[in-house]
Amino acid sequence: NFTWRITARHATTDFRYYITKDGWDPTKPLTRADLDPQPFLTVPFGGRLPGSTVTHAGVLPQKAGRHLILGVWTIADTGNAFYACSDVRF
């Protein structure tokens, strides 16, 4: 499960979750090229306001070793987004 605690609610397009590619180097700065191009989980929100806590259940891709998950909360009525990263070990 992925849980967001939201202190400032915004109309939301979606929440998307990406994971690093196999073979990425965690000793170097993370770049967009280090992430799988497609999210492994997308939760559409259709412009609705989320509650103060939002939880999404998803299945992680098959990976091994150390990876990073990037969560992206896309705002519907501006060009903004919020980001959250999690270090994970499979």
HTML snippet that shows the backbone in 3Dmol.js (N, CA, C, O; Angstrom):
<script src="https://3Dmol.org/build/3Dmol-min.js"></script>
<div id="view" style="width:600px;height:400px;position:relative"></div>
<script>
const pdb = `
ATOM      1  N   ASN A   1       0.828  -1.194   0.000  1.00  0.00           N
ATOM      2  CA  ASN A   1       0.000   0.000   0.000  1.00  0.00           C
ATOM      3  C   ASN A   1       0.868   1.252   0.000  1.00  0.00           C
ATOM      4  O   ASN A   1       1.931   1.282   0.620  1.00  0.00           O
ATOM      5  N   PHE A   2       0.414   2.264  -0.688  1.00  0.00           N
ATOM      6  CA  PHE A   2       1.069   3.572  -0.713  1.00  0.00           C
ATOM      7  C   PHE A   2       0.103   4.566  -0.083  1.00  0.00           C
ATOM      8  O   PHE A   2      -1.042   4.684  -0.520  1.00  0.00           O
ATOM      9  N   THR A   3       0.559   5.280   0.940  1.00  0.00           N
ATOM     10  CA  THR A   3      -0.304   6.209   1.659  1.00  0.00           C
ATOM     11  C   THR A   3       0.260   7.617   1.582  1.00  0.00           C
ATOM     12  O   THR A   3       1.438   7.848   1.856  1.00  0.00           O
ATOM     13  N   TRP A   4      -0.598   8.548   1.206  1.00  0.00           N
ATOM     14  CA  TRP A   4      -0.269   9.975   1.178  1.00  0.00           C
ATOM     15  C   TRP A   4      -1.045  10.646   2.303  1.00  0.00           C
ATOM     16  O   TRP A   4      -2.245  10.415   2.450  1.00  0.00           O
ATOM     17  N   ARG A   5      -0.379  11.469   3.092  1.00  0.00           N
ATOM     18  CA  ARG A   5      -1.031  12.312   4.088  1.00  0.00           C
ATOM     19  C   ARG A   5      -1.020  13.722   3.516  1.00  0.00           C
ATOM     20  O   ARG A   5       0.034  14.341   3.368  1.00  0.00           O
ATOM     21  N   ILE A   6      -2.197  14.213   3.201  1.00  0.00           N
ATOM     22  CA  ILE A   6      -2.330  15.446   2.427  1.00  0.00           C
ATOM     23  C   ILE A   6      -2.778  16.587   3.333  1.00  0.00           C
ATOM     24  O   ILE A   6      -3.854  16.529   3.929  1.00  0.00           O
ATOM     25  N   THR A   7      -1.953  17.617   3.433  1.00  0.00           N
ATOM     26  CA  THR A   7      -2.279  18.765   4.282  1.00  0.00           C
ATOM     27  C   THR A   7      -2.906  19.905   3.502  1.00  0.00           C
ATOM     28  O   THR A   7      -3.572  20.760   4.086  1.00  0.00           O
ATOM     29  N   ALA A   8      -2.703  19.933   2.192  1.00  0.00           N
ATOM     30  CA  ALA A   8      -3.314  20.949   1.330  1.00  0.00           C
ATOM     31  C   ALA A   8      -3.941  20.210   0.144  1.00  0.00           C
ATOM     32  O   ALA A   8      -3.243  19.791  -0.779  1.00  0.00           O
ATOM     33  N   ARG A   9      -5.240  20.060   0.183  1.00  0.00           N
ATOM     34  CA  ARG A   9      -5.930  19.291  -0.850  1.00  0.00           C
ATOM     35  C   ARG A   9      -6.026  20.093  -2.148  1.00  0.00           C
ATOM     36  O   ARG A   9      -6.244  21.305  -2.129  1.00  0.00           O
ATOM     37  N   HIS A  10      -5.860  19.400  -3.273  1.00  0.00           N
ATOM     38  CA  HIS A  10      -5.934  20.017  -4.594  1.00  0.00           C
ATOM     39  C   HIS A  10      -6.734  19.108  -5.519  1.00  0.00           C
ATOM     40  O   HIS A  10      -6.707  17.886  -5.372  1.00  0.00           O
ATOM     41  N   ALA A  11      -7.446  19.705  -6.475  1.00  0.00           N
ATOM     42  CA  ALA A  11      -8.080  18.907  -7.526  1.00  0.00           C
ATOM     43  C   ALA A  11      -6.980  18.068  -8.177  1.00  0.00           C
ATOM     44  O   ALA A  11      -5.908  18.579  -8.504  1.00  0.00           O
ATOM     45  N   THR A  12      -7.256  16.784  -8.361  1.00  0.00           N
ATOM     46  CA  THR A  12      -6.208  15.831  -8.722  1.00  0.00           C
ATOM     47  C   THR A  12      -6.506  15.129 -10.037  1.00  0.00           C
ATOM     48  O   THR A  12      -7.616  14.645 -10.258  1.00  0.00           O
ATOM     49  N   THR A  13      -5.503  15.079 -10.909  1.00  0.00           N
ATOM     50  CA  THR A  13      -5.608  14.308 -12.139  1.00  0.00           C
ATOM     51  C   THR A  13      -5.396  12.836 -11.846  1.00  0.00           C
ATOM     52  O   THR A  13      -6.236  11.997 -12.173  1.00  0.00           O
ATOM     53  N   ASP A  14      -4.251  12.526 -11.220  1.00  0.00           N
ATOM     54  CA  ASP A  14      -3.946  11.132 -10.900  1.00  0.00           C
ATOM     55  C   ASP A  14      -2.762  11.043  -9.953  1.00  0.00           C
ATOM     56  O   ASP A  14      -2.095  12.033  -9.653  1.00  0.00           O
ATOM     57  N   PHE A  15      -2.527   9.833  -9.496  1.00  0.00           N
ATOM     58  CA  PHE A  15      -1.328   9.455  -8.766  1.00  0.00           C
ATOM     59  C   PHE A  15      -0.644   8.388  -9.617  1.00  0.00           C
ATOM     60  O   PHE A  15      -1.291   7.442 -10.065  1.00  0.00           O
ATOM     61  N   ARG A  16       0.670   8.539  -9.842  1.00  0.00           N
ATOM     62  CA  ARG A  16       1.421   7.572 -10.644  1.00  0.00           C
ATOM     63  C   ARG A  16       2.651   7.126  -9.864  1.00  0.00           C
ATOM     64  O   ARG A  16       3.261   7.903  -9.131  1.00  0.00           O
ATOM     65  N   TYR A  17       2.997   5.860 -10.041  1.00  0.00           N
ATOM     66  CA  TYR A  17       4.123   5.281  -9.321  1.00  0.00           C
ATOM     67  C   TYR A  17       5.100   4.648 -10.309  1.00  0.00           C
ATOM     68  O   TYR A  17       4.727   3.798 -11.117  1.00  0.00           O
ATOM     69  N   TYR A  18       6.360   5.082 -10.226  1.00  0.00           N
ATOM     70  CA  TYR A  18       7.435   4.604 -11.091  1.00  0.00           C
ATOM     71  C   TYR A  18       8.478   3.893 -10.234  1.00  0.00           C
ATOM     72  O   TYR A  18       8.561   4.120  -9.027  1.00  0.00           O
ATOM     73  N   ILE A  19       9.268   3.036 -10.862  1.00  0.00           N
ATOM     74  CA  ILE A  19      10.356   2.364 -10.157  1.00  0.00           C
ATOM     75  C   ILE A  19      11.611   2.424 -11.027  1.00  0.00           C
ATOM     76  O   ILE A  19      11.534   2.516 -12.253  1.00  0.00           O
ATOM     77  N   THR A  20      12.751   2.369 -10.373  1.00  0.00           N
ATOM     78  CA  THR A  20      14.005   2.409 -11.106  1.00  0.00           C
ATOM     79  C   THR A  20      14.185   1.159 -11.965  1.00  0.00           C
ATOM     80  O   THR A  20      13.686   0.078 -11.653  1.00  0.00           O
ATOM     81  N   LYS A  21      14.917   1.355 -13.057  1.00  0.00           N
ATOM     82  CA  LYS A  21      15.233   0.256 -13.971  1.00  0.00           C
ATOM     83  C   LYS A  21      16.230  -0.689 -13.309  1.00  0.00           C
ATOM     84  O   LYS A  21      16.982  -0.294 -12.418  1.00  0.00           O
ATOM     85  N   ASP A  22      16.223  -1.933 -13.756  1.00  0.00           N
ATOM     86  CA  ASP A  22      17.258  -2.864 -13.328  1.00  0.00           C
ATOM     87  C   ASP A  22      18.605  -2.315 -13.773  1.00  0.00           C
ATOM     88  O   ASP A  22      18.739  -1.820 -14.892  1.00  0.00           O
ATOM     89  N   GLY A  23      19.601  -2.402 -12.901  1.00  0.00           N
ATOM     90  CA  GLY A  23      20.936  -1.939 -13.245  1.00  0.00           C
ATOM     91  C   GLY A  23      21.209  -0.469 -12.959  1.00  0.00           C
ATOM     92  O   GLY A  23      22.314  -0.001 -13.233  1.00  0.00           O
ATOM     93  N   TRP A  24      20.247   0.282 -12.418  1.00  0.00           N
ATOM     94  CA  TRP A  24      20.508   1.695 -12.093  1.00  0.00           C
ATOM     95  C   TRP A  24      21.585   1.763 -11.018  1.00  0.00           C
ATOM     96  O   TRP A  24      21.777   0.810 -10.262  1.00  0.00           O
ATOM     97  N   ASP A  25      22.276   2.874 -10.954  1.00  0.00           N
ATOM     98  CA  ASP A  25      23.386   3.037 -10.018  1.00  0.00           C
ATOM     99  C   ASP A  25      22.968   3.955  -8.875  1.00  0.00           C
ATOM    100  O   ASP A  25      22.878   5.169  -9.062  1.00  0.00           O
ATOM    101  N   PRO A  26      22.707   3.388  -7.683  1.00  0.00           N
ATOM    102  CA  PRO A  26      22.246   4.217  -6.559  1.00  0.00           C
ATOM    103  C   PRO A  26      23.323   5.153  -6.006  1.00  0.00           C
ATOM    104  O   PRO A  26      23.023   5.985  -5.150  1.00  0.00           O
ATOM    105  N   THR A  27      24.561   5.038  -6.471  1.00  0.00           N
ATOM    106  CA  THR A  27      25.610   5.943  -6.001  1.00  0.00           C
ATOM    107  C   THR A  27      25.658   7.234  -6.814  1.00  0.00           C
ATOM    108  O   THR A  27      26.390   8.162  -6.467  1.00  0.00           O
ATOM    109  N   LYS A  28      24.878   7.295  -7.896  1.00  0.00           N
ATOM    110  CA  LYS A  28      24.839   8.489  -8.745  1.00  0.00           C
ATOM    111  C   LYS A  28      23.513   9.219  -8.542  1.00  0.00           C
ATOM    112  O   LYS A  28      22.532   8.611  -8.113  1.00  0.00           O
ATOM    113  N   PRO A  29      23.472  10.526  -8.847  1.00  0.00           N
ATOM    114  CA  PRO A  29      22.201  11.257  -8.753  1.00  0.00           C
ATOM    115  C   PRO A  29      21.137  10.616  -9.648  1.00  0.00           C
ATOM    116  O   PRO A  29      21.420  10.207 -10.774  1.00  0.00           O
ATOM    117  N   LEU A  30      19.923  10.539  -9.134  1.00  0.00           N
ATOM    118  CA  LEU A  30      18.806   9.958  -9.879  1.00  0.00           C
ATOM    119  C   LEU A  30      18.404  10.879 -11.022  1.00  0.00           C
ATOM    120  O   LEU A  30      18.301  12.094 -10.850  1.00  0.00           O
ATOM    121  N   THR A  31      18.177  10.283 -12.199  1.00  0.00           N
ATOM    122  CA  THR A  31      17.662  11.031 -13.339  1.00  0.00           C
ATOM    123  C   THR A  31      16.401  10.336 -13.844  1.00  0.00           C
ATOM    124  O   THR A  31      16.117   9.198 -13.469  1.00  0.00           O
ATOM    125  N   ARG A  32      15.651  11.026 -14.692  1.00  0.00           N
ATOM    126  CA  ARG A  32      14.440  10.432 -15.264  1.00  0.00           C
ATOM    127  C   ARG A  32      14.774   9.183 -16.066  1.00  0.00           C
ATOM    128  O   ARG A  32      13.972   8.251 -16.127  1.00  0.00           O
ATOM    129  N   ALA A  33      15.934   9.157 -16.670  1.00  0.00           N
ATOM    130  CA  ALA A  33      16.359   8.005 -17.461  1.00  0.00           C
ATOM    131  C   ALA A  33      16.586   6.761 -16.596  1.00  0.00           C
ATOM    132  O   ALA A  33      16.616   5.648 -17.120  1.00  0.00           O
ATOM    133  N   ASP A  34      16.746   6.936 -15.279  1.00  0.00           N
ATOM    134  CA  ASP A  34      16.940   5.799 -14.377  1.00  0.00           C
ATOM    135  C   ASP A  34      15.631   5.081 -14.055  1.00  0.00           C
ATOM    136  O   ASP A  34      15.650   3.980 -13.506  1.00  0.00           O
ATOM    137  N   LEU A  35      14.488   5.696 -14.394  1.00  0.00           N
ATOM    138  CA  LEU A  35      13.188   5.125 -14.065  1.00  0.00           C
ATOM    139  C   LEU A  35      12.593   4.380 -15.254  1.00  0.00           C
ATOM    140  O   LEU A  35      12.800   4.756 -16.408  1.00  0.00           O
ATOM    141  N   ASP A  36      11.845   3.310 -14.949  1.00  0.00           N
ATOM    142  CA  ASP A  36      11.080   2.663 -16.012  1.00  0.00           C
ATOM    143  C   ASP A  36      10.186   3.719 -16.656  1.00  0.00           C
ATOM    144  O   ASP A  36       9.629   4.556 -15.945  1.00  0.00           O
ATOM    145  N   PRO A  37      10.030   3.707 -17.990  1.00  0.00           N
ATOM    146  CA  PRO A  37       9.280   4.782 -18.652  1.00  0.00           C
ATOM    147  C   PRO A  37       7.788   4.802 -18.325  1.00  0.00           C
ATOM    148  O   PRO A  37       7.167   5.864 -18.353  1.00  0.00           O
ATOM    149  N   GLN A  38       7.216   3.664 -18.022  1.00  0.00           N
ATOM    150  CA  GLN A  38       5.780   3.595 -17.713  1.00  0.00           C
ATOM    151  C   GLN A  38       5.584   3.370 -16.220  1.00  0.00           C
ATOM    152  O   GLN A  38       6.330   2.601 -15.613  1.00  0.00           O
ATOM    153  N   PRO A  39       4.597   4.022 -15.618  1.00  0.00           N
ATOM    154  CA  PRO A  39       4.319   3.753 -14.211  1.00  0.00           C
ATOM    155  C   PRO A  39       3.828   2.313 -14.032  1.00  0.00           C
ATOM    156  O   PRO A  39       3.160   1.764 -14.907  1.00  0.00           O
ATOM    157  N   PHE A  40       4.165   1.714 -12.896  1.00  0.00           N
ATOM    158  CA  PHE A  40       3.655   0.378 -12.617  1.00  0.00           C
ATOM    159  C   PHE A  40       2.275   0.437 -11.974  1.00  0.00           C
ATOM    160  O   PHE A  40       1.588  -0.579 -11.865  1.00  0.00           O
ATOM    161  N   LEU A  41       1.873   1.639 -11.548  1.00  0.00           N
ATOM    162  CA  LEU A  41       0.537   1.838 -10.979  1.00  0.00           C
ATOM    163  C   LEU A  41       0.096   3.265 -11.293  1.00  0.00           C
ATOM    164  O   LEU A  41       0.840   4.215 -11.049  1.00  0.00           O
ATOM    165  N   THR A  42      -1.107   3.417 -11.830  1.00  0.00           N
ATOM    166  CA  THR A  42      -1.722   4.722 -12.047  1.00  0.00           C
ATOM    167  C   THR A  42      -3.106   4.688 -11.423  1.00  0.00           C
ATOM    168  O   THR A  42      -3.887   3.768 -11.668  1.00  0.00           O
ATOM    169  N   VAL A  43      -3.405   5.703 -10.611  1.00  0.00           N
ATOM    170  CA  VAL A  43      -4.713   5.810  -9.971  1.00  0.00           C
ATOM    171  C   VAL A  43      -5.366   7.095 -10.473  1.00  0.00           C
ATOM    172  O   VAL A  43      -5.012   8.179 -10.009  1.00  0.00           O
ATOM    173  N   PRO A  44      -6.321   7.000 -11.422  1.00  0.00           N
ATOM    174  CA  PRO A  44      -6.988   8.196 -11.934  1.00  0.00           C
ATOM    175  C   PRO A  44      -7.881   8.825 -10.865  1.00  0.00           C
ATOM    176  O   PRO A  44      -8.494   8.126 -10.059  1.00  0.00           O
ATOM    177  N   PHE A  45      -7.940  10.156 -10.874  1.00  0.00           N
ATOM    178  CA  PHE A  45      -8.771  10.856  -9.886  1.00  0.00           C
ATOM    179  C   PHE A  45      -9.795  11.775 -10.532  1.00  0.00           C
ATOM    180  O   PHE A  45     -10.689  12.267  -9.844  1.00  0.00           O
ATOM    181  N   GLY A  46      -9.692  12.023 -11.832  1.00  0.00           N
ATOM    182  CA  GLY A  46     -10.714  12.764 -12.549  1.00  0.00           C
ATOM    183  C   GLY A  46     -11.009  14.169 -12.045  1.00  0.00           C
ATOM    184  O   GLY A  46     -12.135  14.645 -12.184  1.00  0.00           O
ATOM    185  N   GLY A  47     -10.028  14.839 -11.467  1.00  0.00           N
ATOM    186  CA  GLY A  47     -10.224  16.210 -10.995  1.00  0.00           C
ATOM    187  C   GLY A  47     -10.837  16.332  -9.615  1.00  0.00           C
ATOM    188  O   GLY A  47     -11.041  17.446  -9.133  1.00  0.00           O
ATOM    189  N   ARG A  48     -11.137  15.215  -8.963  1.00  0.00           N
ATOM    190  CA  ARG A  48     -11.724  15.262  -7.610  1.00  0.00           C
ATOM    191  C   ARG A  48     -10.686  15.687  -6.574  1.00  0.00           C
ATOM    192  O   ARG A  48      -9.482  15.596  -6.812  1.00  0.00           O
ATOM    193  N   LEU A  49     -11.166  16.150  -5.430  1.00  0.00           N
ATOM    194  CA  LEU A  49     -10.303  16.469  -4.301  1.00  0.00           C
ATOM    195  C   LEU A  49     -10.061  15.198  -3.493  1.00  0.00           C
ATOM    196  O   LEU A  49     -11.016  14.500  -3.154  1.00  0.00           O
ATOM    197  N   PRO A  50      -8.812  14.885  -3.178  1.00  0.00           N
ATOM    198  CA  PRO A  50      -8.555  13.735  -2.314  1.00  0.00           C
ATOM    199  C   PRO A  50      -8.883  14.079  -0.866  1.00  0.00           C
ATOM    200  O   PRO A  50      -8.993  15.252  -0.510  1.00  0.00           O
ATOM    201  N   GLY A  51      -9.036  13.072  -0.050  1.00  0.00           N
ATOM    202  CA  GLY A  51      -9.200  13.286   1.384  1.00  0.00           C
ATOM    203  C   GLY A  51      -7.865  13.639   2.017  1.00  0.00           C
ATOM    204  O   GLY A  51      -6.870  13.820   1.315  1.00  0.00           O
ATOM    205  N   SER A  52      -7.839  13.735   3.325  1.00  0.00           N
ATOM    206  CA  SER A  52      -6.593  14.086   4.009  1.00  0.00           C
ATOM    207  C   SER A  52      -5.615  12.915   4.047  1.00  0.00           C
ATOM    208  O   SER A  52      -4.417  13.112   4.253  1.00  0.00           O
ATOM    209  N   THR A  53      -6.118  11.709   3.852  1.00  0.00           N
ATOM    210  CA  THR A  53      -5.280  10.518   3.714  1.00  0.00           C
ATOM    211  C   THR A  53      -5.783   9.724   2.527  1.00  0.00           C
ATOM    212  O   THR A  53      -6.979   9.456   2.410  1.00  0.00           O
ATOM    213  N   VAL A  54      -4.868   9.347   1.648  1.00  0.00           N
ATOM    214  CA  VAL A  54      -5.215   8.561   0.464  1.00  0.00           C
ATOM    215  C   VAL A  54      -4.303   7.342   0.448  1.00  0.00           C
ATOM    216  O   VAL A  54      -3.087   7.470   0.592  1.00  0.00           O
ATOM    217  N   THR A  55      -4.886   6.162   0.273  1.00  0.00           N
ATOM    218  CA  THR A  55      -4.099   4.934   0.203  1.00  0.00           C
ATOM    219  C   THR A  55      -4.404   4.210  -1.096  1.00  0.00           C
ATOM    220  O   THR A  55      -5.563   4.050  -1.478  1.00  0.00           O
ATOM    221  N   HIS A  56      -3.345   3.775  -1.767  1.00  0.00           N
ATOM    222  CA  HIS A  56      -3.477   3.024  -3.015  1.00  0.00           C
ATOM    223  C   HIS A  56      -2.823   1.670  -2.834  1.00  0.00           C
ATOM    224  O   HIS A  56      -1.708   1.579  -2.322  1.00  0.00           O
ATOM    225  N   ALA A  57      -3.507   0.621  -3.250  1.00  0.00           N
ATOM    226  CA  ALA A  57      -2.946  -0.725  -3.231  1.00  0.00           C
ATOM    227  C   ALA A  57      -2.434  -1.045  -4.627  1.00  0.00           C
ATOM    228  O   ALA A  57      -3.102  -0.763  -5.622  1.00  0.00           O
ATOM    229  N   GLY A  58      -1.270  -1.625  -4.695  1.00  0.00           N
ATOM    230  CA  GLY A  58      -0.712  -1.976  -5.992  1.00  0.00           C
ATOM    231  C   GLY A  58       0.227  -3.148  -5.873  1.00  0.00           C
ATOM    232  O   GLY A  58       0.682  -3.495  -4.783  1.00  0.00           O
ATOM    233  N   VAL A  59       0.512  -3.753  -7.004  1.00  0.00           N
ATOM    234  CA  VAL A  59       1.441  -4.871  -7.077  1.00  0.00           C
ATOM    235  C   VAL A  59       2.772  -4.353  -7.606  1.00  0.00           C
ATOM    236  O   VAL A  59       2.829  -3.717  -8.658  1.00  0.00           O
ATOM    237  N   LEU A  60       3.827  -4.628  -6.874  1.00  0.00           N
ATOM    238  CA  LEU A  60       5.150  -4.187  -7.310  1.00  0.00           C
ATOM    239  C   LEU A  60       5.658  -5.057  -8.446  1.00  0.00           C
ATOM    240  O   LEU A  60       5.366  -6.252  -8.493  1.00  0.00           O
ATOM    241  N   PRO A  61       6.417  -4.466  -9.364  1.00  0.00           N
ATOM    242  CA  PRO A  61       7.012  -5.268 -10.438  1.00  0.00           C
ATOM    243  C   PRO A  61       8.039  -6.247  -9.863  1.00  0.00           C
ATOM    244  O   PRO A  61       8.511  -6.076  -8.740  1.00  0.00           O
ATOM    245  N   GLN A  62       8.372  -7.260 -10.636  1.00  0.00           N
ATOM    246  CA  GLN A  62       9.406  -8.220 -10.239  1.00  0.00           C
ATOM    247  C   GLN A  62      10.769  -7.534 -10.339  1.00  0.00           C
ATOM    248  O   GLN A  62      11.203  -7.160 -11.429  1.00  0.00           O
ATOM    249  N   LYS A  63      11.426  -7.375  -9.221  1.00  0.00           N
ATOM    250  CA  LYS A  63      12.742  -6.742  -9.166  1.00  0.00           C
ATOM    251  C   LYS A  63      13.591  -7.497  -8.159  1.00  0.00           C
ATOM    252  O   LYS A  63      13.085  -8.336  -7.414  1.00  0.00           O
ATOM    253  N   ALA A  64      14.874  -7.201  -8.138  1.00  0.00           N
ATOM    254  CA  ALA A  64      15.782  -7.753  -7.150  1.00  0.00           C
ATOM    255  C   ALA A  64      16.724  -6.657  -6.689  1.00  0.00           C
ATOM    256  O   ALA A  64      17.106  -5.787  -7.472  1.00  0.00           O
ATOM    257  N   GLY A  65      17.098  -6.699  -5.416  1.00  0.00           N
ATOM    258  CA  GLY A  65      18.056  -5.734  -4.890  1.00  0.00           C
ATOM    259  C   GLY A  65      17.423  -4.408  -4.504  1.00  0.00           C
ATOM    260  O   GLY A  65      16.237  -4.327  -4.183  1.00  0.00           O
ATOM    261  N   ARG A  66      18.252  -3.374  -4.545  1.00  0.00           N
ATOM    262  CA  ARG A  66      17.854  -2.033  -4.115  1.00  0.00           C
ATOM    263  C   ARG A  66      17.232  -1.257  -5.277  1.00  0.00           C
ATOM    264  O   ARG A  66      17.749  -1.264  -6.394  1.00  0.00           O
ATOM    265  N   HIS A  67      16.111  -0.589  -4.989  1.00  0.00           N
ATOM    266  CA  HIS A  67      15.428   0.239  -5.985  1.00  0.00           C
ATOM    267  C   HIS A  67      14.829   1.462  -5.305  1.00  0.00           C
ATOM    268  O   HIS A  67      14.819   1.573  -4.079  1.00  0.00           O
ATOM    269  N   LEU A  68      14.334   2.369  -6.126  1.00  0.00           N
ATOM    270  CA  LEU A  68      13.650   3.565  -5.638  1.00  0.00           C
ATOM    271  C   LEU A  68      12.291   3.637  -6.314  1.00  0.00           C
ATOM    272  O   LEU A  68      12.173   3.429  -7.522  1.00  0.00           O
ATOM    273  N   ILE A  69      11.262   3.936  -5.520  1.00  0.00           N
ATOM    274  CA  ILE A  69       9.918   4.163  -6.053  1.00  0.00           C
ATOM    275  C   ILE A  69       9.645   5.657  -5.991  1.00  0.00           C
ATOM    276  O   ILE A  69       9.842   6.292  -4.955  1.00  0.00           O
ATOM    277  N   LEU A  70       9.191   6.213  -7.109  1.00  0.00           N
ATOM    278  CA  LEU A  70       8.820   7.623  -7.188  1.00  0.00           C
ATOM    279  C   LEU A  70       7.312   7.708  -7.330  1.00  0.00           C
ATOM    280  O   LEU A  70       6.748   7.196  -8.297  1.00  0.00           O
ATOM    281  N   GLY A  71       6.653   8.354  -6.369  1.00  0.00           N
ATOM    282  CA  GLY A  71       5.222   8.620  -6.445  1.00  0.00           C
ATOM    283  C   GLY A  71       5.006  10.036  -6.929  1.00  0.00           C
ATOM    284  O   GLY A  71       5.647  10.966  -6.441  1.00  0.00           O
ATOM    285  N   VAL A  72       4.103  10.209  -7.891  1.00  0.00           N
ATOM    286  CA  VAL A  72       3.813  11.527  -8.462  1.00  0.00           C
ATOM    287  C   VAL A  72       2.321  11.802  -8.305  1.00  0.00           C
ATOM    288  O   VAL A  72       1.489  11.052  -8.816  1.00  0.00           O
ATOM    289  N   TRP A  73       1.989  12.874  -7.601  1.00  0.00           N
ATOM    290  CA  TRP A  73       0.605  13.324  -7.415  1.00  0.00           C
ATOM    291  C   TRP A  73       0.423  14.511  -8.357  1.00  0.00           C
ATOM    292  O   TRP A  73       0.969  15.585  -8.108  1.00  0.00           O
ATOM    293  N   THR A  74      -0.337  14.328  -9.432  1.00  0.00           N
ATOM    294  CA  THR A  74      -0.509  15.353 -10.458  1.00  0.00           C
ATOM    295  C   THR A  74      -1.754  16.186 -10.159  1.00  0.00           C
ATOM    296  O   THR A  74      -2.847  15.650  -9.981  1.00  0.00           O
ATOM    297  N   ILE A  75      -1.570  17.497 -10.106  1.00  0.00           N
ATOM    298  CA  ILE A  75      -2.657  18.425  -9.798  1.00  0.00           C
ATOM    299  C   ILE A  75      -3.418  18.750 -11.081  1.00  0.00           C
ATOM    300  O   ILE A  75      -2.816  18.946 -12.136  1.00  0.00           O
ATOM    301  N   ALA A  76      -4.746  18.804 -10.980  1.00  0.00           N
ATOM    302  CA  ALA A  76      -5.604  18.940 -12.169  1.00  0.00           C
ATOM    303  C   ALA A  76      -5.690  20.361 -12.711  1.00  0.00           C
ATOM    304  O   ALA A  76      -5.763  20.542 -13.927  1.00  0.00           O
ATOM    305  N   ASP A  77      -5.685  21.370 -11.852  1.00  0.00           N
ATOM    306  CA  ASP A  77      -5.987  22.718 -12.320  1.00  0.00           C
ATOM    307  C   ASP A  77      -4.770  23.632 -12.418  1.00  0.00           C
ATOM    308  O   ASP A  77      -4.915  24.842 -12.594  1.00  0.00           O
ATOM    309  N   THR A  78      -3.569  23.062 -12.304  1.00  0.00           N
ATOM    310  CA  THR A  78      -2.320  23.806 -12.523  1.00  0.00           C
ATOM    311  C   THR A  78      -1.344  22.857 -13.215  1.00  0.00           C
ATOM    312  O   THR A  78      -1.672  21.693 -13.445  1.00  0.00           O
ATOM    313  N   GLY A  79      -0.179  23.331 -13.541  1.00  0.00           N
ATOM    314  CA  GLY A  79       0.846  22.475 -14.113  1.00  0.00           C
ATOM    315  C   GLY A  79       1.722  21.827 -13.059  1.00  0.00           C
ATOM    316  O   GLY A  79       2.802  21.328 -13.375  1.00  0.00           O
ATOM    317  N   ASN A  80       1.275  21.826 -11.807  1.00  0.00           N
ATOM    318  CA  ASN A  80       2.100  21.356 -10.701  1.00  0.00           C
ATOM    319  C   ASN A  80       1.888  19.877 -10.383  1.00  0.00           C
ATOM    320  O   ASN A  80       0.889  19.266 -10.764  1.00  0.00           O
ATOM    321  N   ALA A  81       2.861  19.338  -9.677  1.00  0.00           N
ATOM    322  CA  ALA A  81       2.782  17.977  -9.159  1.00  0.00           C
ATOM    323  C   ALA A  81       3.588  17.934  -7.869  1.00  0.00           C
ATOM    324  O   ALA A  81       4.454  18.775  -7.629  1.00  0.00           O
ATOM    325  N   PHE A  82       3.287  16.938  -7.045  1.00  0.00           N
ATOM    326  CA  PHE A  82       4.044  16.682  -5.828  1.00  0.00           C
ATOM    327  C   PHE A  82       4.703  15.319  -5.977  1.00  0.00           C
ATOM    328  O   PHE A  82       4.175  14.427  -6.640  1.00  0.00           O
ATOM    329  N   TYR A  83       5.871  15.173  -5.345  1.00  0.00           N
ATOM    330  CA  TYR A  83       6.662  13.955  -5.515  1.00  0.00           C
ATOM    331  C   TYR A  83       7.038  13.366  -4.172  1.00  0.00           C
ATOM    332  O   TYR A  83       7.277  14.093  -3.208  1.00  0.00           O
ATOM    333  N   ALA A  84       7.090  12.032  -4.110  1.00  0.00           N
ATOM    334  CA  ALA A  84       7.556  11.330  -2.917  1.00  0.00           C
ATOM    335  C   ALA A  84       8.407  10.148  -3.376  1.00  0.00           C
ATOM    336  O   ALA A  84       8.032   9.412  -4.288  1.00  0.00           O
ATOM    337  N   CYS A  85       9.557   9.981  -2.727  1.00  0.00           N
ATOM    338  CA  CYS A  85      10.456   8.878  -3.071  1.00  0.00           C
ATOM    339  C   CYS A  85      10.572   7.914  -1.898  1.00  0.00           C
ATOM    340  O   CYS A  85      10.543   8.320  -0.736  1.00  0.00           O
ATOM    341  N   SER A  86      10.704   6.646  -2.218  1.00  0.00           N
ATOM    342  CA  SER A  86      10.903   5.610  -1.202  1.00  0.00           C
ATOM    343  C   SER A  86      12.006   4.685  -1.662  1.00  0.00           C
ATOM    344  O   SER A  86      11.996   4.199  -2.793  1.00  0.00           O
ATOM    345  N   ASP A  87      12.965   4.443  -0.770  1.00  0.00           N
ATOM    346  CA  ASP A  87      13.982   3.437  -1.020  1.00  0.00           C
ATOM    347  C   ASP A  87      13.388   2.086  -0.642  1.00  0.00           C
ATOM    348  O   ASP A  87      12.783   1.945   0.420  1.00  0.00           O
ATOM    349  N   VAL A  88      13.562   1.094  -1.512  1.00  0.00           N
ATOM    350  CA  VAL A  88      13.038  -0.235  -1.239  1.00  0.00           C
ATOM    351  C   VAL A  88      14.119  -1.276  -1.539  1.00  0.00           C
ATOM    352  O   VAL A  88      15.024  -1.046  -2.342  1.00  0.00           O
ATOM    353  N   ARG A  89      14.001  -2.407  -0.882  1.00  0.00           N
ATOM    354  CA  ARG A  89      14.918  -3.519  -1.116  1.00  0.00           C
ATOM    355  C   ARG A  89      14.070  -4.770  -1.337  1.00  0.00           C
ATOM    356  O   ARG A  89      13.259  -5.133  -0.485  1.00  0.00           O
ATOM    357  N   PHE A  90      14.258  -5.423  -2.475  1.00  0.00           N
ATOM    358  CA  PHE A  90      13.515  -6.635  -2.816  1.00  0.00           C
ATOM    359  C   PHE A  90      14.305  -7.847  -2.369  1.00  0.00           C
ATOM    360  O   PHE A  90      13.860  -8.978  -2.560  1.00  0.00           O
TER     361      PHE A  90
END
`;
const viewer = $3Dmol.createViewer("view");
viewer.addModel(pdb, "pdb");
viewer.setStyle({}, {cartoon: {color: "spectrum"}});
viewer.zoomTo();
viewer.render();
</script>
